[in-house]
């Protein structure tokens, strides 16, 4: 995660009105045109499915580690 300067890269966890959770990845950077005007260019991606898959892998690994003990 970074902030300040010309870069922006964050992940957010949102609690939705229906009680579900969404994970968003926001990233952007500042650009200047030849006249010196500044704007922010970026994107917001829903990474909820990736987060769910990562958690499932962590649980699986923890379960397998317990079996080895």
PDB file with SEQRES, HELIX, SHEET and CRYST1 records, atoms N, CA, C and O in Angstrom:
SEQRES   1 A   69  UNK UNK UNK UNK UNK UNK UNK UNK UNK UNK UNK UNK UNK          
SEQRES   2 A   69  UNK UNK UNK UNK UNK UNK UNK UNK UNK UNK UNK UNK UNK          
SEQRES   3 A   69  UNK UNK UNK UNK UNK UNK UNK UNK UNK UNK UNK UNK UNK          
SEQRES   4 A   69  UNK UNK UNK UNK UNK UNK UNK UNK UNK UNK UNK UNK UNK          
SEQRES   5 A   69  UNK UNK UNK UNK UNK UNK UNK UNK UNK UNK UNK UNK UNK          
SEQRES   6 A   69  UNK UNK UNK UNK                                              
HELIX    1 AA1 UNK A   48  UNK A   68  1                                  21    
SHEET    1 AA1 3 UNK A   7  UNK A  15  0                                        
SHEET    2 AA1 3 UNK A  21  UNK A  32 -1                                        
SHEET    3 AA1 3 UNK A  38  UNK A  46 -1                                        
CRYST1    1.000    1.000    1.000  90.00  90.00  90.00 P 1           1          
ATOM      1  N   UNK A   1       0.839  -1.164   0.000  1.00  0.00           N  
ATOM      2  CA  UNK A   1       0.000   0.000   0.000  1.00  0.00           C  
ATOM      3  C   UNK A   1       0.887   1.231   0.000  1.00  0.00           C  
ATOM      4  O   UNK A   1       1.849   1.301   0.765  1.00  0.00           O  
ATOM      5  N   UNK A   2       0.578   2.195  -0.842  1.00  0.00           N  
ATOM      6  CA  UNK A   2       1.353   3.424  -0.848  1.00  0.00           C  
ATOM      7  C   UNK A   2       0.415   4.612  -0.968  1.00  0.00           C  
ATOM      8  O   UNK A   2      -0.707   4.490  -1.460  1.00  0.00           O  
ATOM      9  N   UNK A   3       0.884   5.741  -0.521  1.00  0.00           N  
ATOM     10  CA  UNK A   3       0.117   6.967  -0.673  1.00  0.00           C  
ATOM     11  C   UNK A   3       1.076   8.142  -0.696  1.00  0.00           C  
ATOM     12  O   UNK A   3       2.260   7.997  -0.393  1.00  0.00           O  
ATOM     13  N   UNK A   4       0.569   9.279  -1.049  1.00  0.00           N  
ATOM     14  CA  UNK A   4       1.435  10.441  -1.184  1.00  0.00           C  
ATOM     15  C   UNK A   4       2.134  10.394  -2.526  1.00  0.00           C  
ATOM     16  O   UNK A   4       2.038   9.403  -3.251  1.00  0.00           O  
ATOM     17  N   UNK A   5       2.823  11.439  -2.850  1.00  0.00           N  
ATOM     18  CA  UNK A   5       3.532  11.471  -4.122  1.00  0.00           C  
ATOM     19  C   UNK A   5       2.569  11.354  -5.283  1.00  0.00           C  
ATOM     20  O   UNK A   5       1.497  11.959  -5.270  1.00  0.00           O  
ATOM     21  N   UNK A   6       2.942  10.586  -6.278  1.00  0.00           N  
ATOM     22  CA  UNK A   6       2.129  10.456  -7.487  1.00  0.00           C  
ATOM     23  C   UNK A   6       1.388   9.137  -7.588  1.00  0.00           C  
ATOM     24  O   UNK A   6       0.669   8.915  -8.562  1.00  0.00           O  
ATOM     25  N   UNK A   7       1.539   8.265  -6.622  1.00  0.00           N  
ATOM     26  CA  UNK A   7       0.942   6.935  -6.703  1.00  0.00           C  
ATOM     27  C   UNK A   7      -0.102   6.718  -5.613  1.00  0.00           C  
ATOM     28  O   UNK A   7      -0.011   7.290  -4.526  1.00  0.00           O  
ATOM     29  N   UNK A   8      -1.084   5.894  -5.915  1.00  0.00           N  
ATOM     30  CA  UNK A   8      -2.151   5.549  -4.980  1.00  0.00           C  
ATOM     31  C   UNK A   8      -2.463   4.078  -5.198  1.00  0.00           C  
ATOM     32  O   UNK A   8      -2.790   3.680  -6.316  1.00  0.00           O  
ATOM     33  N   UNK A   9      -2.367   3.262  -4.152  1.00  0.00           N  
ATOM     34  CA  UNK A   9      -2.609   1.819  -4.288  1.00  0.00           C  
ATOM     35  C   UNK A   9      -3.122   1.291  -2.948  1.00  0.00           C  
ATOM     36  O   UNK A   9      -2.350   1.120  -2.005  1.00  0.00           O  
ATOM     37  N   UNK A  10      -4.419   1.037  -2.870  1.00  0.00           N  
ATOM     38  CA  UNK A  10      -5.053   0.609  -1.626  1.00  0.00           C  
ATOM     39  C   UNK A  10      -5.997  -0.552  -1.866  1.00  0.00           C  
ATOM     40  O   UNK A  10      -6.511  -0.731  -2.970  1.00  0.00           O  
ATOM     41  N   UNK A  11      -6.223  -1.340  -0.822  1.00  0.00           N  
ATOM     42  CA  UNK A  11      -7.315  -2.316  -0.818  1.00  0.00           C  
ATOM     43  C   UNK A  11      -8.247  -1.939   0.316  1.00  0.00           C  
ATOM     44  O   UNK A  11      -7.812  -1.596   1.415  1.00  0.00           O  
ATOM     45  N   UNK A  12      -9.538  -2.010   0.028  1.00  0.00           N  
ATOM     46  CA  UNK A  12     -10.569  -1.647   0.993  1.00  0.00           C  
ATOM     47  C   UNK A  12     -11.513  -2.823   1.199  1.00  0.00           C  
ATOM     48  O   UNK A  12     -11.765  -3.605   0.282  1.00  0.00           O  
ATOM     49  N   UNK A  13     -12.022  -2.932   2.402  1.00  0.00           N  
ATOM     50  CA  UNK A  13     -13.053  -3.916   2.718  1.00  0.00           C  
ATOM     51  C   UNK A  13     -14.320  -3.134   3.031  1.00  0.00           C  
ATOM     52  O   UNK A  13     -14.331  -2.293   3.930  1.00  0.00           O  
ATOM     53  N   UNK A  14     -15.397  -3.415   2.283  1.00  0.00           N  
ATOM     54  CA  UNK A  14     -16.648  -2.691   2.456  1.00  0.00           C  
ATOM     55  C   UNK A  14     -17.730  -3.616   2.985  1.00  0.00           C  
ATOM     56  O   UNK A  14     -17.889  -4.734   2.495  1.00  0.00           O  
ATOM     57  N   UNK A  15     -18.468  -3.160   3.978  1.00  0.00           N  
ATOM     58  CA  UNK A  15     -19.634  -3.879   4.472  1.00  0.00           C  
ATOM     59  C   UNK A  15     -20.838  -3.339   3.714  1.00  0.00           C  
ATOM     60  O   UNK A  15     -21.165  -2.157   3.819  1.00  0.00           O  
ATOM     61  N   UNK A  16     -21.487  -4.191   2.961  1.00  0.00           N  
ATOM     62  CA  UNK A  16     -22.615  -3.788   2.133  1.00  0.00           C  
ATOM     63  C   UNK A  16     -23.905  -3.783   2.965  1.00  0.00           C  
ATOM     64  O   UNK A  16     -23.956  -4.428   4.012  1.00  0.00           O  
ATOM     65  N   UNK A  17     -24.945  -3.067   2.521  1.00  0.00           N  
ATOM     66  CA  UNK A  17     -26.199  -2.998   3.270  1.00  0.00           C  
ATOM     67  C   UNK A  17     -26.832  -4.364   3.558  1.00  0.00           C  
ATOM     68  O   UNK A  17     -27.525  -4.527   4.562  1.00  0.00           O  
ATOM     69  N   UNK A  18     -26.595  -5.337   2.687  1.00  0.00           N  
ATOM     70  CA  UNK A  18     -27.173  -6.675   2.906  1.00  0.00           C  
ATOM     71  C   UNK A  18     -26.319  -7.543   3.835  1.00  0.00           C  
ATOM     72  O   UNK A  18     -26.644  -8.708   4.063  1.00  0.00           O  
ATOM     73  N   UNK A  19     -25.230  -6.982   4.370  1.00  0.00           N  
ATOM     74  CA  UNK A  19     -24.368  -7.714   5.293  1.00  0.00           C  
ATOM     75  C   UNK A  19     -23.200  -8.411   4.619  1.00  0.00           C  
ATOM     76  O   UNK A  19     -22.314  -8.920   5.306  1.00  0.00           O  
ATOM     77  N   UNK A  20     -23.173  -8.448   3.302  1.00  0.00           N  
ATOM     78  CA  UNK A  20     -22.053  -9.077   2.600  1.00  0.00           C  
ATOM     79  C   UNK A  20     -20.843  -8.133   2.643  1.00  0.00           C  
ATOM     80  O   UNK A  20     -20.966  -6.943   2.935  1.00  0.00           O  
ATOM     81  N   UNK A  21     -19.686  -8.700   2.344  1.00  0.00           N  
ATOM     82  CA  UNK A  21     -18.441  -7.921   2.337  1.00  0.00           C  
ATOM     83  C   UNK A  21     -17.865  -7.935   0.925  1.00  0.00           C  
ATOM     84  O   UNK A  21     -17.796  -8.980   0.279  1.00  0.00           O  
ATOM     85  N   UNK A  22     -17.458  -6.768   0.462  1.00  0.00           N  
ATOM     86  CA  UNK A  22     -16.792  -6.620  -0.834  1.00  0.00           C  
ATOM     87  C   UNK A  22     -15.369  -6.136  -0.571  1.00  0.00           C  
ATOM     88  O   UNK A  22     -15.128  -5.328   0.326  1.00  0.00           O  
ATOM     89  N   UNK A  23     -14.441  -6.643  -1.364  1.00  0.00           N  
ATOM     90  CA  UNK A  23     -13.050  -6.201  -1.299  1.00  0.00           C  
ATOM     91  C   UNK A  23     -12.738  -5.472  -2.606  1.00  0.00           C  
ATOM     92  O   UNK A  23     -12.955  -6.005  -3.694  1.00  0.00           O  
ATOM     93  N   UNK A  24     -12.229  -4.250  -2.482  1.00  0.00           N  
ATOM     94  CA  UNK A  24     -11.900  -3.444  -3.653  1.00  0.00           C  
ATOM     95  C   UNK A  24     -10.428  -3.096  -3.650  1.00  0.00           C  
ATOM     96  O   UNK A  24      -9.840  -2.842  -2.599  1.00  0.00           O  
ATOM     97  N   UNK A  25      -9.835  -3.086  -4.836  1.00  0.00           N  
ATOM     98  CA  UNK A  25      -8.454  -2.652  -5.022  1.00  0.00           C  
ATOM     99  C   UNK A  25      -8.506  -1.379  -5.855  1.00  0.00           C  
ATOM    100  O   UNK A  25      -8.969  -1.394  -6.996  1.00  0.00           O  
ATOM    101  N   UNK A  26      -8.032  -0.289  -5.286  1.00  0.00           N  
ATOM    102  CA  UNK A  26      -8.014   1.007  -5.965  1.00  0.00           C  
ATOM    103  C   UNK A  26      -6.569   1.363  -6.278  1.00  0.00           C  
ATOM    104  O   UNK A  26      -5.696   1.272  -5.414  1.00  0.00           O  
ATOM    105  N   UNK A  27      -6.326   1.761  -7.497  1.00  0.00           N  
ATOM    106  CA  UNK A  27      -4.985   2.250  -7.817  1.00  0.00           C  
ATOM    107  C   UNK A  27      -5.090   3.380  -8.841  1.00  0.00           C  
ATOM    108  O   UNK A  27      -5.965   3.386  -9.707  1.00  0.00           O  
ATOM    109  N   UNK A  28      -4.181   4.319  -8.712  1.00  0.00           N  
ATOM    110  CA  UNK A  28      -4.191   5.483  -9.597  1.00  0.00           C  
ATOM    111  C   UNK A  28      -2.838   6.174  -9.555  1.00  0.00           C  
ATOM    112  O   UNK A  28      -2.006   5.899  -8.691  1.00  0.00           O  
ATOM    113  N   UNK A  29      -2.640   7.065 -10.496  1.00  0.00           N  
ATOM    114  CA  UNK A  29      -1.461   7.925 -10.454  1.00  0.00           C  
ATOM    115  C   UNK A  29      -1.812   9.277 -11.081  1.00  0.00           C  
ATOM    116  O   UNK A  29      -2.735   9.398 -11.886  1.00  0.00           O  
ATOM    117  N   UNK A  30      -1.054  10.264 -10.685  1.00  0.00           N  
ATOM    118  CA  UNK A  30      -1.256  11.616 -11.193  1.00  0.00           C  
ATOM    119  C   UNK A  30      -0.466  11.796 -12.475  1.00  0.00           C  
ATOM    120  O   UNK A  30       0.651  11.296 -12.606  1.00  0.00           O  
ATOM    121  N   UNK A  31      -1.049  12.507 -13.411  1.00  0.00           N  
ATOM    122  CA  UNK A  31      -0.355  12.843 -14.656  1.00  0.00           C  
ATOM    123  C   UNK A  31      -0.552  14.331 -14.936  1.00  0.00           C  
ATOM    124  O   UNK A  31      -1.559  14.920 -14.545  1.00  0.00           O  
ATOM    125  N   UNK A  32       0.407  14.916 -15.604  1.00  0.00           N  
ATOM    126  CA  UNK A  32       0.321  16.325 -16.021  1.00  0.00           C  
ATOM    127  C   UNK A  32       0.408  16.394 -17.536  1.00  0.00           C  
ATOM    128  O   UNK A  32       1.196  15.691 -18.168  1.00  0.00           O  
ATOM    129  N   UNK A  33      -0.421  17.259 -18.101  1.00  0.00           N  
ATOM    130  CA  UNK A  33      -0.320  17.468 -19.542  1.00  0.00           C  
ATOM    131  C   UNK A  33       0.722  18.551 -19.829  1.00  0.00           C  
ATOM    132  O   UNK A  33       1.351  19.076 -18.911  1.00  0.00           O  
ATOM    133  N   UNK A  34       0.895  18.873 -21.086  1.00  0.00           N  
ATOM    134  CA  UNK A  34       1.926  19.842 -21.473  1.00  0.00           C  
ATOM    135  C   UNK A  34       1.675  21.227 -20.884  1.00  0.00           C  
ATOM    136  O   UNK A  34       2.615  22.001 -20.702  1.00  0.00           O  
ATOM    137  N   UNK A  35       0.416  21.545 -20.585  1.00  0.00           N  
ATOM    138  CA  UNK A  35       0.072  22.858 -20.020  1.00  0.00           C  
ATOM    139  C   UNK A  35       0.249  22.878 -18.500  1.00  0.00           C  
ATOM    140  O   UNK A  35       0.082  23.921 -17.868  1.00  0.00           O  
ATOM    141  N   UNK A  36       0.590  21.720 -17.913  1.00  0.00           N  
ATOM    142  CA  UNK A  36       0.787  21.650 -16.476  1.00  0.00           C  
ATOM    143  C   UNK A  36      -0.459  21.279 -15.693  1.00  0.00           C  
ATOM    144  O   UNK A  36      -0.430  21.223 -14.463  1.00  0.00           O  
ATOM    145  N   UNK A  37      -1.560  21.023 -16.404  1.00  0.00           N  
ATOM    146  CA  UNK A  37      -2.782  20.591 -15.733  1.00  0.00           C  
ATOM    147  C   UNK A  37      -2.602  19.182 -15.192  1.00  0.00           C  
ATOM    148  O   UNK A  37      -2.013  18.320 -15.844  1.00  0.00           O  
ATOM    149  N   UNK A  38      -3.111  18.965 -14.003  1.00  0.00           N  
ATOM    150  CA  UNK A  38      -2.944  17.664 -13.348  1.00  0.00           C  
ATOM    151  C   UNK A  38      -4.280  16.920 -13.308  1.00  0.00           C  
ATOM    152  O   UNK A  38      -5.331  17.520 -13.081  1.00  0.00           O  
ATOM    153  N   UNK A  39      -4.224  15.623 -13.530  1.00  0.00           N  
ATOM    154  CA  UNK A  39      -5.405  14.785 -13.363  1.00  0.00           C  
ATOM    155  C   UNK A  39      -4.982  13.447 -12.794  1.00  0.00           C  
ATOM    156  O   UNK A  39      -3.804  13.092 -12.823  1.00  0.00           O  
ATOM    157  N   UNK A  40      -5.941  12.711 -12.282  1.00  0.00           N  
ATOM    158  CA  UNK A  40      -5.689  11.394 -11.702  1.00  0.00           C  
ATOM    159  C   UNK A  40      -6.294  10.348 -12.627  1.00  0.00           C  
ATOM    160  O   UNK A  40      -7.457  10.442 -13.021  1.00  0.00           O  
ATOM    161  N   UNK A  41      -5.484   9.347 -12.968  1.00  0.00           N  
ATOM    162  CA  UNK A  41      -5.922   8.264 -13.836  1.00  0.00           C  
ATOM    163  C   UNK A  41      -5.777   6.968 -13.059  1.00  0.00           C  
ATOM    164  O   UNK A  41      -4.727   6.712 -12.470  1.00  0.00           O  
ATOM    165  N   UNK A  42      -6.825   6.142 -13.052  1.00  0.00           N  
ATOM    166  CA  UNK A  42      -6.733   4.895 -12.303  1.00  0.00           C  
ATOM    167  C   UNK A  42      -7.935   4.012 -12.510  1.00  0.00           C  
ATOM    168  O   UNK A  42      -8.713   4.202 -13.445  1.00  0.00           O  
ATOM    169  N   UNK A  43      -8.080   3.041 -11.625  1.00  0.00           N  
ATOM    170  CA  UNK A  43      -9.169   2.077 -11.727  1.00  0.00           C  
ATOM    171  C   UNK A  43      -9.499   1.528 -10.342  1.00  0.00           C  
ATOM    172  O   UNK A  43      -8.679   1.566  -9.424  1.00  0.00           O  
ATOM    173  N   UNK A  44     -10.699   1.028 -10.222  1.00  0.00           N  
ATOM    174  CA  UNK A  44     -11.144   0.328  -9.016  1.00  0.00           C  
ATOM    175  C   UNK A  44     -11.594  -1.050  -9.463  1.00  0.00           C  
ATOM    176  O   UNK A  44     -12.426  -1.177 -10.361  1.00  0.00           O  
ATOM    177  N   UNK A  45     -11.037  -2.095  -8.830  1.00  0.00           N  
ATOM    178  CA  UNK A  45     -11.377  -3.470  -9.196  1.00  0.00           C  
ATOM    179  C   UNK A  45     -11.990  -4.194  -8.005  1.00  0.00           C  
ATOM    180  O   UNK A  45     -11.529  -4.041  -6.874  1.00  0.00           O  
ATOM    181  N   UNK A  46     -13.023  -4.975  -8.261  1.00  0.00           N  
ATOM    182  CA  UNK A  46     -13.616  -5.831  -7.237  1.00  0.00           C  
ATOM    183  C   UNK A  46     -12.760  -7.090  -7.156  1.00  0.00           C  
ATOM    184  O   UNK A  46     -12.715  -7.874  -8.104  1.00  0.00           O  
ATOM    185  N   UNK A  47     -12.079  -7.286  -6.021  1.00  0.00           N  
ATOM    186  CA  UNK A  47     -11.192  -8.443  -5.844  1.00  0.00           C  
ATOM    187  C   UNK A  47     -11.754  -9.408  -4.792  1.00  0.00           C  
ATOM    188  O   UNK A  47     -11.009 -10.167  -4.172  1.00  0.00           O  
ATOM    189  N   UNK A  48     -13.071  -9.365  -4.603  1.00  0.00           N  
ATOM    190  CA  UNK A  48     -13.728 -10.195  -3.597  1.00  0.00           C  
ATOM    191  C   UNK A  48     -13.467 -11.681  -3.834  1.00  0.00           C  
ATOM    192  O   UNK A  48     -13.119 -12.405  -2.901  1.00  0.00           O  
ATOM    193  N   UNK A  49     -13.628 -12.131  -5.049  1.00  0.00           N  
ATOM    194  CA  UNK A  49     -13.419 -13.561  -5.345  1.00  0.00           C  
ATOM    195  C   UNK A  49     -11.989 -13.986  -5.058  1.00  0.00           C  
ATOM    196  O   UNK A  49     -11.760 -15.084  -4.551  1.00  0.00           O  
ATOM    197  N   UNK A  50     -11.031 -13.134  -5.375  1.00  0.00           N  
ATOM    198  CA  UNK A  50      -9.626 -13.448  -5.074  1.00  0.00           C  
ATOM    199  C   UNK A  50      -9.414 -13.583  -3.571  1.00  0.00           C  
ATOM    200  O   UNK A  50      -8.744 -14.511  -3.119  1.00  0.00           O  
ATOM    201  N   UNK A  51      -9.980 -12.665  -2.800  1.00  0.00           N  
ATOM    202  CA  UNK A  51      -9.835 -12.717  -1.343  1.00  0.00           C  
ATOM    203  C   UNK A  51     -10.470 -13.985  -0.773  1.00  0.00           C  
ATOM    204  O   UNK A  51      -9.913 -14.602   0.135  1.00  0.00           O  
ATOM    205  N   UNK A  52     -11.622 -14.374  -1.296  1.00  0.00           N  
ATOM    206  CA  UNK A  52     -12.287 -15.605  -0.842  1.00  0.00           C  
ATOM    207  C   UNK A  52     -11.409 -16.816  -1.145  1.00  0.00           C  
ATOM    208  O   UNK A  52     -11.265 -17.704  -0.304  1.00  0.00           O  
ATOM    209  N   UNK A  53     -10.828 -16.856  -2.329  1.00  0.00           N  
ATOM    210  CA  UNK A  53      -9.955 -17.969  -2.716  1.00  0.00           C  
ATOM    211  C   UNK A  53      -8.704 -18.008  -1.842  1.00  0.00           C  
ATOM    212  O   UNK A  53      -8.280 -19.085  -1.423  1.00  0.00           O  
ATOM    213  N   UNK A  54      -8.109 -16.848  -1.561  1.00  0.00           N  
ATOM    214  CA  UNK A  54      -6.921 -16.807  -0.706  1.00  0.00           C  
ATOM    215  C   UNK A  54      -7.233 -17.330   0.692  1.00  0.00           C  
ATOM    216  O   UNK A  54      -6.434 -18.064   1.274  1.00  0.00           O  
ATOM    217  N   UNK A  55      -8.384 -16.959   1.231  1.00  0.00           N  
ATOM    218  CA  UNK A  55      -8.769 -17.430   2.559  1.00  0.00           C  
ATOM    219  C   UNK A  55      -8.999 -18.941   2.558  1.00  0.00           C  
ATOM    220  O   UNK A  55      -8.623 -19.623   3.511  1.00  0.00           O  
ATOM    221  N   UNK A  56      -9.606 -19.464   1.508  1.00  0.00           N  
ATOM    222  CA  UNK A  56      -9.827 -20.912   1.400  1.00  0.00           C  
ATOM    223  C   UNK A  56      -8.488 -21.656   1.364  1.00  0.00           C  
ATOM    224  O   UNK A  56      -8.352 -22.712   1.982  1.00  0.00           O  
ATOM    225  N   UNK A  57      -7.520 -21.126   0.661  1.00  0.00           N  
ATOM    226  CA  UNK A  57      -6.184 -21.737   0.603  1.00  0.00           C  
ATOM    227  C   UNK A  57      -5.540 -21.721   1.981  1.00  0.00           C  
ATOM    228  O   UNK A  57      -4.966 -22.723   2.406  1.00  0.00           O  
ATOM    229  N   UNK A  58      -5.629 -20.588   2.688  1.00  0.00           N  
ATOM    230  CA  UNK A  58      -5.048 -20.507   4.043  1.00  0.00           C  
ATOM    231  C   UNK A  58      -5.680 -21.538   4.976  1.00  0.00           C  
ATOM    232  O   UNK A  58      -4.981 -22.187   5.754  1.00  0.00           O  
ATOM    233  N   UNK A  59      -6.996 -21.685   4.897  1.00  0.00           N  
ATOM    234  CA  UNK A  59      -7.672 -22.672   5.752  1.00  0.00           C  
ATOM    235  C   UNK A  59      -7.229 -24.089   5.410  1.00  0.00           C  
ATOM    236  O   UNK A  59      -6.998 -24.910   6.298  1.00  0.00           O  
ATOM    237  N   UNK A  60      -7.116 -24.364   4.123  1.00  0.00           N  
ATOM    238  CA  UNK A  60      -6.668 -25.690   3.675  1.00  0.00           C  
ATOM    239  C   UNK A  60      -5.263 -25.987   4.171  1.00  0.00           C  
ATOM    240  O   UNK A  60      -4.988 -27.081   4.664  1.00  0.00           O  
ATOM    241  N   UNK A  61      -4.373 -25.006   4.040  1.00  0.00           N  
ATOM    242  CA  UNK A  61      -3.005 -25.195   4.502  1.00  0.00           C  
ATOM    243  C   UNK A  61      -2.954 -25.417   6.001  1.00  0.00           C  
ATOM    244  O   UNK A  61      -2.181 -26.251   6.473  1.00  0.00           O  
ATOM    245  N   UNK A  62      -3.760 -24.692   6.757  1.00  0.00           N  
ATOM    246  CA  UNK A  62      -3.794 -24.866   8.205  1.00  0.00           C  
ATOM    247  C   UNK A  62      -4.324 -26.257   8.575  1.00  0.00           C  
ATOM    248  O   UNK A  62      -3.817 -26.901   9.494  1.00  0.00           O  
ATOM    249  N   UNK A  63      -5.335 -26.701   7.857  1.00  0.00           N  
ATOM    250  CA  UNK A  63      -5.901 -28.031   8.098  1.00  0.00           C  
ATOM    251  C   UNK A  63      -4.857 -29.120   7.799  1.00  0.00           C  
ATOM    252  O   UNK A  63      -4.696 -30.058   8.580  1.00  0.00           O  
ATOM    253  N   UNK A  64      -4.166 -28.994   6.689  1.00  0.00           N  
ATOM    254  CA  UNK A  64      -3.138 -29.984   6.325  1.00  0.00           C  
ATOM    255  C   UNK A  64      -1.980 -29.960   7.315  1.00  0.00           C  
ATOM    256  O   UNK A  64      -1.422 -31.008   7.639  1.00  0.00           O  
ATOM    257  N   UNK A  65      -1.618 -28.787   7.795  1.00  0.00           N  
ATOM    258  CA  UNK A  65      -0.539 -28.693   8.789  1.00  0.00           C  
ATOM    259  C   UNK A  65      -0.934 -29.425  10.063  1.00  0.00           C  
ATOM    260  O   UNK A  65      -0.095 -30.082  10.680  1.00  0.00           O  
ATOM    261  N   UNK A  66      -2.196 -29.324  10.468  1.00  0.00           N  
ATOM    262  CA  UNK A  66      -2.663 -30.032  11.668  1.00  0.00           C  
ATOM    263  C   UNK A  66      -2.605 -31.545  11.470  1.00  0.00           C  
ATOM    264  O   UNK A  66      -2.281 -32.286  12.398  1.00  0.00           O  
ATOM    265  N   UNK A  67      -2.921 -31.999  10.257  1.00  0.00           N  
ATOM    266  CA  UNK A  67      -2.880 -33.440   9.989  1.00  0.00           C  
ATOM    267  C   UNK A  67      -1.472 -33.994  10.075  1.00  0.00           C  
ATOM    268  O   UNK A  67      -1.281 -35.147  10.461  1.00  0.00           O  
ATOM    269  N   UNK A  68      -0.483 -33.187   9.719  1.00  0.00           N  
ATOM    270  CA  UNK A  68       0.914 -33.645   9.749  1.00  0.00           C  
ATOM    271  C   UNK A  68       1.443 -33.769  11.164  1.00  0.00           C  
ATOM    272  O   UNK A  68       2.382 -34.528  11.403  1.00  0.00           O  
ATOM    273  N   UNK A  69       0.861 -33.040  12.111  1.00  0.00           N  
ATOM    274  CA  UNK A  69       1.349 -33.059  13.501  1.00  0.00           C  
ATOM    275  C   UNK A  69       1.024 -34.356  14.211  1.00  0.00           C  
ATOM    276  O   UNK A  69       1.368 -34.522  15.382  1.00  0.00           O  
TER     277      UNK A  69                                                      
END                                                                             
